[in-house]
Amino acid sequence: MIQKDKGAWAWVPVLYFTQGIPYVLVVTVSVIMYKKLGISNSDIGLYTSWLYLPWVLKPLWSPFVDLNGTKRNWFLYMQLIISLAILGVGLTLPTTVFFTTTLACFWMAAFASATNDIASDGYYMLGLTEKKQAFFVGMRSTFYRLAMITGQGLIVILAGFLENYYGDNTKAWSVTMIAAAILMLTLTIANFFVTPKYETSEAIVQEKPEGFLEVFISFFKKPNIGIALAFILSYRLGESQLVKMSAPFLLDKTSAGGLEYSTEAVGTIYGTVGVIMLSLGGILGGILISKDGLKKWMLPMVLSLNVPNAMYAILALTKTTSIVAVVATVVLEQFGYGFGFAAFLIFLIYIAEGISKTSHYAIATGFMALGMMLPGMISGYIQEWLGYGGFFVWVVIAALPALFLLRFIKYPADYGKKTNTDVI
């Protein structure tokens, strides 16, 4: 009989690193790839933001995942599909219709990744006790973000190296995406071996809803759910736009207002100091919430997520290309993101508490994805209208709605502490 929490130190890092890889490839690395292949900022912002849609809509099929089969089987099959879809991106890049074919492959990867998220998050909540869920949230967040930095860092560094080696951006990115597909397949195999079969244990008894509609009805009947959803939608309003235009800003020519850094340089910056500071921020955030509860750290974490964005505005307005200034900006932004996102994860877990927590967590994260998708879709148009300087000033202003709503959201002050046993 397999007990809860068994092997968590092994499977939590691997599972959430795997969860992050397809997400960063679909919504972040694709931005850099398309920029280097000559696609405009407005098209990049619009079409890559549409790729968020599967994460927005995943609540529609989360009850099916919740009610059929095991979470472990679901995420293993989805990870295999993602590997094949990313391979498809690499193989079709050299064609004359690469923009259409790669978007189609990214769409396939996005739907499989969103389903993988449902199953992985359900497995996390099923396989860990509540105390361990709070304890491991820092590690979970850190390894998820490490995967994102692996995409923005190591994978982009590889692409930059191959651009110089081949002298052909298309060939370089084709080889890079094939390598990413091999990485994804390797992680799938690793998950097969490190994740225990919790759901086959007689000790695990899942509470399941009576039907599909009940899942949604029970979610929207939660106390103060309207304010909670408004807060979720606005929490990353600035970040959702910055993440689409930060790489184009670093890569764009100085004549267009950018800093004209190389692909390899951008990957190196995010893949070195970015990794370190993000890890420190995520781990520290999880430890502090586990020690003091969510209430004490919510405001500082909201501020840490948004205030560093002002550094991008300073870079754009002063037009400095100083490597010291750029690295300092990335250091502050990555640490602030890691630190601030810990509070967001704990709040989403709180919202999902109760019966059907897997489906309810999927609904909550669907709203989170909507909060990233809609602003991201227009980010390229706003940047082209305001220029990089005006755009990043707007990104800073976009933090205000979340700060305003912060005073109205309700949750137990000590939620997330090691001794906390409260549920909705």
N, C-alpha and C positions, 0 to 999 in steps of 0.2 A: 504494500500500500504506500503510495507516494504522498508525503505530507506537504502542506503548503510551505512556501519559502525555500523548498529544496533546490539547491544549485543556482540560486538567484544571482550570486556574484559572477557566475559564468554566463547565464543566458540573458540577463537584463542588458549588459553592454552590447552583446552580439546582436540581439534582436532589435534594439533601438538604433544601433549603427546601421543595420540593414534597412530599417524603416526610413532613415534619413537619406540614404544614397539615391533612390529613385526620385524622391521629392526634389533634391537639389539639382539632379540632372534635368528634370522636367521644367522646373520653374526658374532656375538660376543659371546653370551652365548653358542652357539653351539660349539665354539672353546674350551671353558672351560669344557663343558660337555664331549666332545669327549676325551680331554686330561685326564680327571679323569676316563674315561672308557677304557683307555689303547691304544688309537689310536696314531700312530706316528706323529711327527711334520710335516713331508713331506706330509703325507696323509691329515692331518688337513688343512695345507696351501692350498693344491691343491683343495680338494673337497669343503671346505667351501668357497673358493674364487669363485668357479663355481656358487655358490648360488647368486653371484652378477649379473649373466647374465640377469635375468628379469629386473633389473634396467637399464642395458645397452640397452636392446631391447625394453623398454617401448615406445620409440618414434614411433615404428611400429604400435602400436595400440592406441596411444594417440589421433590421429584424430577421431577414432571411438568413444572414450569416449567424445571427444569435440563436436561431431556432433549428438550424440544420447543420449537422456535422460537427466536428470539433474545431476549435479555434486554431489549433496547431496544424491540422490538415489544410485549412483555408489559407493561412499565411505561407505555408510551404509551396502550395500550388501557385499562388499569386506571385511569389518571388521568382518562380521559374518562368512565368509569363513575362514578367518585367525584364528578365535577362534576354529573352527572345526579342522583345520589342526594342530594347536598346541596341541589340545586334542589328535589327532592321534599320535603325537610324544610321549606324555606321556603314552598312552596305549600300544604302540608297543615296548617301550624300554626293557621290560623284555624278549622279544623274542630272539631267537638265531640268527636271521637275522636283529638285531636292526639297524646296520649301514645302510643297504639298505633301510629299511622301514622308518627310521627317516629322512634320506636324501630325500626320496620321499615326505614325509609330509612337510619338510622344503621347498622343491621346490614349492609345492602348496601354502604354506604361502608366499613365495617370490613373485610369480606371482600375487597373490591377493594384497600383500603389495605394489608392484610397481604400480598396477592399482589404488589402494587407494591413492598413492602419486599424481598421475596425477589428480584425481578428487579433492583431498584436496587442492592442489596448485592452481588449476583452480578456486575453490570456494573462496580461499583467494584473488585472484586477481579480481574476479568478485564482491565479497561482500564488498571490501574495496576501498575507494578512493586512489589515488596514494600517497597522503600525509600520510594517515594512513598505507599504505603498508610499507613505510619507517619507520614510527613510531613504528609499531608492529614487525619489523624484529628482534629486540633484544629479545622480549618476545617469538616470534615464535621459534627462534634458541634456546633460553634457555629451553623452555619446551620440545622441541625435544630432546635436549641433556639430560635434566632431565630424560626423558624416557630411554635414553641409560644408564644413571647411575643407574636408577632403575633396569635395567636388569643386569648390571655388579655389582651393589651393592646389593640391597635388595633381588633380586631373587637368586643371587649367595650365599648370606648369608644364605638364607633359605635352599639352597641345601647343604651348608656346615654343617649347624645345623642337617639336616636330615641324612647326611652321618654319623655323630657321633651318632645320635639317633638310626638309624637302623643298623649301622655297615655294610651297603650294599650300595655301590655307585649307583648301578642300580636302586634299589628301591627308593633311595633318589631322584634321578633325575627324575624318573617317576612321583612321587608325585609333585615335583617342577614344571614340565611342565604342569601337569593337573591344578595346581594352577594358572599358567601363562595364561592358556586358559580361566579360570574363570575371571581373571583380564581383559583380552581382551574383553570378552563378556560384562562385566560391563561397560567398556568404550564405547562400541558400543551403549549400551542403553543410556548412558549419552549424546552421540553425537546426538542421535535421538531427545532428548528433548531440547538441548541448541542451535542447529544450525537452524537459520531462513531459511525459504524457499524463498531465494532471487530470484531464477529463475522463480518463479511464479508471481513475481511482474511485472506489466506493465511498471514500470519505468526502468527496466533493458532491454537493447537492446544489444544483442550480435552480434558482427561482425564475420561472419563465412566464411571460405574459400570456393571456388567453388568446390574443390575436394581434394582427398587424396594426390596426387602428389604435388599440389600447396603448401601444408603445408611445405613439405620438400624443395621444390625449393625456396620458399620465405625465409626460414631460411638460406640456404647456399648462398643466394644472399646478406645477410647483409654485411655492410662494415667491412673490416678487420676480417672476420670471421675465416680465417685460423689461424692467430696469436691468436685470442681469444680462439679457441678450443685447440691449443697447450698449452696455459696457463692453461685452465681448466684441461687438462689431467695431467699436471705436478704439479698443485698446492699442491696436497696431496701425491706426489710420495713417500716421506719418511713415512708419516703417514699411508699410505695404507699397508706398510710392518710392521711397528711397531705394528699396531693394531692387527695383526694376531699372533705376537710372544711375546707381552708384558705379556699376561697372562701365556702362557707356561713358560716364563722366571721366573716369580714369583713362579710358582707351581713346576717346575722341581727340581729334587734332586741336591744338591750342587755338587755331583760327576759328574753331567752332565753339570755343569756350571750355574745352576739355583739357586734360593734363598730358595727353599723348604718351602715356606709359605703354610699354609692350605687354603682350599677353602673358609672357613669362614673369614679368615684374609684378603684375597684378596677382597672379597665382602665388608667387613667392611671398608677397606681403600678407595675403590672407592665410596662407598655409603655414606660416611660422609664428609671428607674434599674434596673429588672429587666433590660432589654435590655443596657444597658451592662455591668452586673456579670456577667451570664451570659456575655457575649461574652469579657470579660477572663478569667474563670475557665476557659472552654473552650479558649481560645487558649493561655493559660499552661500548662494541663495537658498539651496536646499537645506544646508546645515542650520542657517539662521531661522528659517520657517519651522524646521523640526524642533528647534530649541525654544522659540518664543511664540509661535503661532503666526497665522497669516496677517492678522490685523495690524500688528506692530510694523510690518515690513511692506505692506501694500503700497503706500504712498511713496516711500523711497524707491521701490522697485519700478513703479510707473515712471517716476522721474528719471531713473537710470536708463530706462529704455528709450527715452525721448530727448533728453537734454544733449547727449553727445552728437545728435544730428546737426546741431548748430555748427559743429566743426566743419561739416561739408559746405555749409553756407559760407563760412569764412574762407575756405579754400577757393570756392568758386568766385567769390566777390573780389578777393585779393589777387586771384589768378596766379597764386604761387604753385610752383611745381616741385618745391623742396621735398626731398624724400623724408626728411625728419618730420615735417608737418603732416605729410600723408600717413606715415606710420603712426604718428601720435593720434591722428583721427581714427584710424582703424583700431588701435589699442583701446581707446575710450569707447568707441561704438560697440566693439565685440564684447568687452567686459560688461558694458551696460546692458547689452542684449541678453547675455547669459544670465546676469543677475536678475534682470527684470522679468524674463520669461519664466523663471521659477514660480513666481507668484501667479502668473497666468495659468500655468499647468495645475497648480493646487486649486485654484478657483474653478477650473473646468471639472476637476475630479469631484469637488464639492457639489457642483450643479448636477453631476451624474449620479450621485448617491441614491440608493434605494433599489427597488426591483427594476430589472432590465437595465442595469448600469452600463452594460456594453453598448446597447442601442442609444441610451441617453447621452453617453459620452460621445458617440458618433454624431448625434444631433448637435451637441454643443460645439464640437470641432467643425461641423459643417458650417455653422454660423461664423466661427473663427475664420474659415477659408473664404466665406463670402466677404468678410471684412478685409481680406487681402485681395480678392479678385476684382471687385468693383473699382476701388481707387486705382489699382494697378493698371486697369484697362485704359484709363485716361491719363496716366502718368506721362507717357511719351508726348501726348498732345500738349499737356500743361508745360512740359519742359521745352518743347519747341516754341511755345507761345511766350513763356517768361524768360527763357534762357536758363542756364544752369544756376546762376546766382539767385534769381527770383524763385526758381523752382525749389531750391533747398530752404530758402526762407519760408516758403509756403509749407514745406514738410515740417518745420519746427512749429508753426502755428497750428498744424493739424493735431498736435498733442492735446489741445485745450478741451475738446469734448470728453475725452476719457477722464481728465482731471476734474471736470465739472460733475460727471456721473459718479465719481468715486464716493462722494458723500452720501449717495442714495442707495448703494447696493448693500445687501444684508447677508451676513455670514457669521458664524460663531468666531469670536475674537481669537480663540485658541485653536481654531481648526488647523490641522497639519502638525500639531505638536505630537511628540512621541506617545503621550498619554491620552491623546484625543480619541474618543470612541463615538462622537456625535455623528448622526446621519440625518438627512432630511426626513 
